[in-house]
Amino acid sequence: MTPAIDAHVRLDTHPAHPSAVQAVLTGSQARIALMALEAANWSIAATNVLVLARIDHEEPH
């Protein structure tokens, strides 16, 4: 049996940009999730926080 990976991803809307999603990574093996999200074009915003923005229209400022 393959052991479970200790990596957790919590997804939520970005607090300042409703058209973006942020992922907060936790767990001792969070780097595995980080590498997978980076490969899927997520951008690093802070330590263990990534953002995926959908830019297909102008957001109100």
Secondary structure, DSSP 8 states (H G I E B T S, - for coil): -------EEEEEE-SS-TTEEEEEEESTTHHHHHHHHHHTT-EEEETTEEEEE--SS----
